[in-house]
Amino acid sequence: MVFALFGLLGTLGQQSLQLKAQVYTPGGACGFTNPDVQFWANCSNRNLYNGCKTDPTQGTQWGWFGGSDITGKNFKTSSTNQLWMQVQCFVQLSFGPGCATPSYVEVKNKNTGAVVASQIKNDCTSLMYQIPEAGTYTATCYKNTSKSCTASYDTFTVYPRVPPCTTSYPGAASLIKPANGAGIAAPDANPIAIPLTYDVASSGWGVGCPSNSNSYRVEYSTGACTSWVNLGAVTTIPASAGLKAGDSVCWRVTKSNGSLSTVSAINRFTILNDEVKLTTGNGIQADVCKSGFSGALGQASVTNPIDFRVNFTTNAANQYQQVWLAAVPTSGANPDIDSDANILNKIKLVGGKATGFAVKVGLRGGVLLQGQVYAGVGVGDSWGTTGSNTATSGNATGYGVILQDIKGATTSNGSSTNFKIALKDLQDGRYDFYTAAIIIDPGNNIVGSYDSTPGAPFVYKKLNATSTLTNWGVDLTLPTDPTFSSKAITGNQFNVKWGASDSNGLKVKSYVVRDVTTSTLTDLSPGGGVVDFSQMNTSTIPDVTAYKQGGLLFSAIPASNAFVNEANIGTRLYEDLDPSAQTNYVFYEFMQDNACNQSVATTSSLSQNPWLISFDGGVSAGGGVTGISVPSGLDQYSDVLKDTSGNPLLSDRAATYVSTYGLISGNGNLPIRKQSKQQQYIVNYEDLTLNPPLDTGAADWYDYLTNLVRSNSLNLLDANTYASSNANISSGNTSSFLGVPAGTKKHIQIGGNLTIGRNVVCDTQSIFLVKGTITITPNLTVNNSSNGCLFVALGNINIETVPSRSGGGVVDSPNLVGYDLIEGGFFTDGTFIAKRDVPDVNQKGYGLMVKGSVTANDVTLQRDVNLNANQFQPSQVFYFDPRYREIFKTDLNYNKYSLREVGYVSE
């Protein structure tokens, strides 16, 4: 019996199945049988065998094939994409051929082991099985259903049939840039590289047989475009091709898939002459200082603002669009050409000041339009807008410069632009200047000067700041002398620190003037000598204001008279040969740096005697007001005047005059400066109010005032308790001493001396008539505005110092020293004496403030805040308080008309 396998090969898409032989020998016997697998191919079944005639290769057994036969056939595919095969299992019985029943047939995928068909057979019919896909399969025939007998099997392989190959052309490449008819910017007359943009992929590659071998090449030609140069697969026509301005160029791309080729369309472009060149006359047009620097804005003697000119030429067919100028801090070697991104990145703020700047102006049809200033990194990376032609920055904060004025003109092929730039708050330093011109060429391409890459127009060229300078310096800092000061060494010697400095060169001329024409000053330092004042008094000193504004130049100032220049600045020792004259020496330092920034520093000599002021009152001296020198440079105290505990005593910090109101000198000179705040002073005037009224016949103030009290207030006068002895108010208040309630009006007459201890308080309305001396240790104060004490002495009035007290600080300390306070009205026919507080010259002494009024035959004021401290505050303050005239107006009433002036000091 024979089993036959018929196969139908299904087509998958464009593929068919191809069979290749692979034969296996049947297995061993099981009993008396030897099964053998046989296949029928290309037939739907055995009974309908048509075309399955005897195959010459198979002898006489028609339709019987082995596995190798099936594999070797190249069957046609089925329209259902399925492979059908018939399998028969032939069993050779011991008595001859036959069909073994039952039997078992199984078809497996040899690679995966998957069973694709299996069935128990009980007859000799062939079975049709569906083979799902190409692969290698094993068909096995078993004698029994248990698959225990030795099987016979055969193997066959099914391959996809390779369809016939048909070639097709690749799609044409798409040419993008340069476009057909375009004009290409050529920055100069030298050969240039031309970048190309095209697309070879999206149009496809067609079919090449037996397989694709894709490639493309770029070709260019010049002139008539009949001879092509193959560049290969490139994206640039290199500069070595020699293409330059004026050339007309064709280009194309050829694609091949190995079998067929396609040539793209041809694009023709022209290389335009877009060269933009700087011409002569560029750079800063004026250098006032002649040293390549811009100085502080606003000074007439410096180059600021600066006038910067840039000139360009280009092809007459091009149109100017913008002109740029940028200043970048110099940092090592800078390239000759730099990009816009690099330039603007270097223009930034450091410490609130710009490190560079950029300005640009627009041009349309040869007309100057809006100008702009670049703000710089740190303030928004923005361009501030400005007006046209005469323009100031719209928002100058952080810009560093002000674009003040724009002027310019264009010709058919040139542009001349002037920028007037005021340097405002740039960082000091050296700057490189860059410039660029932006044009539109006839091809409507935006092109920048020095740019070889179309589409990146803002490229700058570095140029000389002037015809001789590669860069430019900015110095907006004035020369200074932070240490310029004077310090007293002794009563007639003092040091002056000359410390002029500037980071950009320095020139110095020095002067000293005096306000007492008879004084003599000697510079004891090396190179010094006696100062020549013959041509250099206050009225002839160079005009400081004009110098600072640049109206007076350093070169126009006469030679110095103070022996100091830029080569010998430092601390110098001076000696005043007549310190009693209290001359005020003022030192001037005229400075200039290499940017022509000019400044002046001044200081005064601090060999200063102690001095006094009379606040809200006046001073009248029969013998003259001598030995008092108010510092001329002191217009205001650094703080209010306070007592030794820090409580304010005088809040008028401008009270720096000897007197607020009148200053009268009987037969001597007055202080040479700052006599009266109200400018009320006179000399050689005999002030009769310094003495008691002549018609009373009183020889002294003691008798006169005592008589008035006895006449007007005898019932209030205690003339018995201390009629011939001394009195002592060691502490407490006057009410306790007088034995009356506080606020009581009570007077007392003392036949000896009166001593008042520390911190006694006047809490009564009392007149103390003392036949001897009055000695007061501060403080002596009044408890309220209703009370007050008047002291009349035939002898001296002594204001003592506070015992066992150290000084008020180091003598050079800037803090003002405090004041002891004495409140009262004082009359003495002797001397009013304020004793020296601290004898140590290295310590500040405490000052003395007398709040009330003082009338004396003579005055000795020894309080001294010491040396340099005297320059900043008075040692004695007389603060007029009119309360005593009101409190004692009935007690001191004089029925005859008399002119009284209260509050004057008599020498």
KEVOZA-407814 format. One record per residue (C-alpha): x, y, z. Coordinates in steps of 0.5 Angstrom, whole numbers, plus 500, padded with zeros to 3 digits. Example, Ala and Ser with C-alpha at 12.3 -4.5 7.8 and 13.67 -1.06 7.14 Angstrom:
525491516 527498514 
END
This chain:
500500500 503507498 501514502 503520497 504527499 501532495 504539496 501546495 505552496 502558498 504565496 506570502 506577499 511577493 515571495 513563493 516557496 522553494 524546496 530543497 532536498 534533505 533525505 533521512 533514512 527510515 528507521 528500524 523494524 517493528 515486528 514484521 513491518 518496515 514502514 516507509 514515508 512517501 509524499 505526493 507533490 503538486 497534486 490535490 489528492 491521489 485519485 485526482 492526480 493530473 500532471 503527476 505523471 511518472 517523473 523521469 527521475 523517479 523511474 516507474 513509480 509515478 507520484 512517489 517522492 522522497 523528502 529530497 525530491 520535495 525539497 528540490 522542487 520549486 513549486 508554484 505558490 498558492 493564491 491562498 498563501 497556504 501549503 498543502 501536502 499529502 502524506 502516505 505511509 507505506 508498510 512493507 509486510 512480510 508477505 508483501 506490500 500493504 497498509 498497516 492499520 492502524 498507523 500514526 502519521 505526524 508532521 513537526 517543525 524541526 526547528 521549533 518542535 511544534 506539531 503542525 499535523 498528526 492523525 491516526 490512520 485506519 486505512 490506506 488513504 492519504 492525508 492532506 496537511 496544511 504547512 503554515 510557513 516556510 521552514 524545515 519539517 519532519 514527516 514520521 510514519 508509525 506502525 501503531 498508534 502508540 508510536 512504539 514501533 520504530 518509525 520511518 521518517 523523511 525531512 523536507 525544507 520549504 524556502 520562499 521563492 525569490 521573485 524576479 528583480 525589476 530596476 527603477 530610477 532614484 528620485 531627483 535630489 532637491 536643491 535648497 541653497 543657494 537658490 536658483 538666481 540667488 546672489 551670494 555675499 562675498 566679503 572680499 575679493 579673495 576666493 571664498 567657500 560656498 556652503 550648499 544645502 540640498 536633500 537627497 533622501 526624501 525623494 527615494 532611491 528606486 530599485 537596483 538589481 540584484 541589490 541597491 548600491 546608493 551614492 550621490 555626487 555634487 557637481 559645479 560648473 562656471 560660465 556656460 555650465 557645460 563642463 562639470 567638476 565632480 566634488 563628491 558627497 560634499 556640502 561646500 564648494 571649497 575656497 580651493 575651487 577659486 570662486 570669487 566675486 563676479 563669478 556665475 556658478 551652476 550646481 547640481 546633484 546626481 543620485 545613483 542606486 547602482 543600476 540607474 542614475 538621476 540628475 537634479 535640476 540645475 541652480 545658478 547663482 552669482 557671487 556678489 561683491 559685498 565687501 565692506 571696508 574701513 577707510 581712513 579717518 577712523 577712531 577718536 577725533 580729539 584727545 584733549 589731554 593728549 594721553 589717550 584717556 577719557 576722564 571724569 564726565 563733565 570736566 572741560 579739561 578732559 576728553 569726555 564726551 568723545 567724538 568717534 568716527 567710522 567710515 566704510 565703503 562698499 559696492 554701490 548696489 548695496 544699502 547700509 542698514 546699521 553701523 556699530 561701535 563697541 568698546 571692550 575691556 582689554 584682556 591680553 591678546 584680542 583677535 582682529 575680528 570677533 563675533 557679535 556674541 563674544 563682543 556683547 558677552 564681554 560688555 557686562 556690569 561688575 560692581 554696578 559699573 559697566 565694563 564696556 559698551 556698544 552703540 548702534 545706529 540705523 540707516 535707511 536710504 542714507 538717512 540716520 535713524 534711531 540710535 541705541 546703547 547696549 545695557 550689558 549683561 546683568 541689566 537685562 541684556 537689552 538695547 535702550 532706545 534713543 532719539 534720532 540724530 541728537 539722542 540721549 539714552 532712554 534709560 541710562 541706568 547701568 549703561 555706562 555711556 550716554 549716546 549724546 549725538 549721532 551725525 553722519 552721511 552716506 554716498 553711493 558706496 560709502 558711509 561716515 558716522 560720528 558718535 558723540 559718546 559721554 562716558 558715565 560710569 564705566 569701569 576704569 581701564 583700557 578698552 579695545 574698539 571694534 566696529 561693524 557695518 551691516 548692509 543689504 546686498 542686491 540679492 536682499 541678503 543681510 551682510 556684515 562687514 568682515 563676515 564670511 558666513 552669510 546669516 551671521 552678519 554682526 562681526 566686528 573688526 578691531 581698529 586703532 582708537 586713534 592714528 597712533 593708539 591701538 586702544 583707549 584708556 578710561 579713567 573716571 576716578 579723580 586723584 585723591 588724598 585721603 590722608 591729607 591732614 595736619 597734626 600738632 606736635 608742640 605749640 608751634 610745630 606740626 606735621 602735614 601728611 601729603 598723600 596724593 595718589 591715582 592709579 593712572 599717573 599723577 602730577 602735584 603742585 602745592 601751596 600754603 597760604 596764611 591769614 596773618 601776614 606777619 607770621 613765618 612758616 618753615 618747612 623743616 623736611 628735606 628739600 624744604 625751607 622758609 615758605 615764600 608768601 610774597 606772591 601767595 596770600 589767600 587772594 592770589 591762590 589759584 582758583 580752586 573752583 575753576 581748577 576742578 571744573 577744568 577752566 584752569 589747567 594744571 599747566 597754567 598754575 604757577 610754580 608751587 611755594 610749598 616745596 611739594 610735588 609728586 616726587 616727594 609727597 609724604 609726612 613733612 614737619 613745619 614750624 610756626 615761628 610766631 604761634 602767639 599770632 594764631 596764624 591759620 595756615 591752609 595747605 592746597 594740593 592741586 592734582 592731575 592724572 594722565 586722563 587730565 582729571 583735576 582735583 584739589 585737596 586742602 587741610 589747615 594747620 592744627 597748631 590751635 590755641 584754645 578758644 571760646 564762644 558766646 552763644 546767644 549773647 555778646 562779648 565786650 572787652 575793655 582791653 581788647 579780645 586777644 589770643 583767640 583764634 577760631 579755626 577758619 575751616 570749622 563751619 560746623 561741629 561734628 556733634 552737638 556739645 554735651 556735658 560730661 555725662 553725654 547730655 546735650 547742652 548746645 544743639 546749634 552745631 553751627 555756633 562756631 563764632 566768638 559771639 552770636 551777636 555783639 563783639 566789642 573791643 575797647 582798645 585792642 584788636 579783635 580775632 581776625 576771623 569769625 568774630 560774630 555770627 551776625 557780623 556785629 563787632 567793633 574795635 576802639 570802643 569804650 563800653 561804659 556798661 562794663 562798670 557800675 553807673 557813674 552817678 551812683 558813686 560806686 567804685 565796684 560792682 560789689 558795693 553797687 549791687 549790695 546797695 541795690 539789694 539793701 534798698 530794694 529787698 532788705 527784708 530778703 537779705 541775710 547779712 548776719 549769719 556770715 557777716 565776717 566768716 567764710 561759707 561752704 556749700 559742700 553739697 546738696 542745694 541752696 535751699 538747705 544752705 539758706 534754710 528755706 523751702 525750695 523756690 523761695 527768694 532769699 539773698 545772703 551776704 557773706 563777709 569772707 569767702 564762699 566755697 561751692 562743692 560738686 554738683 550743688 543745685 540752685 533751687 532758690 531765687 538767691 543773690 550771693 553777695 561775697 566780700 571775698 572769693 568765690 570758688 566753685 567746683 562743677 557742676 553747679 546747676 539750676 533745678 528749673 526755669 523759675 529759680 536762679 542764683 546770682 553771685 557777686 564777688 569783690 574778689 576772684 571767682 574761681 572755677 575749679 576742675 573736678 578732682 581725681 579725673 582722667 582726661 576726656 580721651 586721646 587727644 587725636 580722637 575724632 569724638 568731641 569732649 564733654 563740658 562741665 556746666 556752671 549755671 548762674 549770673 556772675 559779677 566780680 571786681 576781681 578775675 573770673 578764672 577757669 582753671 586748666 582741667 587736664 595737664 597731660 598733652 596726650 589727653 583731651 581736657 574737658 571744656 567749661 560751659 557757663 550758662 548765664 552771664 559773666 561780668 568781670 574786671 579781668 578774665 583768665 580762661 585756662 581750659 584747654 581741650 589740647 592741641 589738635 582737639 582745639 581745632 574742632 571745638 571751643 574750650 569755653 562756652 558762655 551761653 547767655 541765659 536772660 532769666 536773671 534779669 527777670 528773676 531779680 528785676 525788682 531786687 536790682 531795680 535802679 530808678 534812674 535811666 541806665 543802659 545795661 548790657 549783660 553777658 559780656 566778658 571783661 578782660 
END
